[in-house]
Amino acid sequence: MTEFSLIADQKWAELEEVKNLLGKENLLDPFEFIGKEPRVIFGESPDQFYNRTIHSGNIGVLALDANSSFIDISLTLPKLPQTFGESDYELA
């Protein structure tokens, strides 16, 4: 391995350790989106693509609203499905 790879592995291990020490929060995890592919539907017409993507809302407005409601979101207790998982206990 190169020196860079060794340093990168060491830093990644440190990051994982710190992440485990912080525990799980009910916030958006930025690592959830790393390595994700954009959703592609093969055979989709341009009209179908437009209708699917345009009705998702304005992401910029949603991002600004998230800042103003951060305290409310942070102080909200998790619901049972968020804690235990819907698929495990078939909760709705």
ABEGO torsion letter per residue (X at the ends): XBAAAAAAAAAAAAAAAAAAAAEBBABBBAAAABGBBBBBBBGBBAAAAAAAAAAAEBAAAAAAAAAAAAAAAAABBBBAAAAAEAAAAGBX
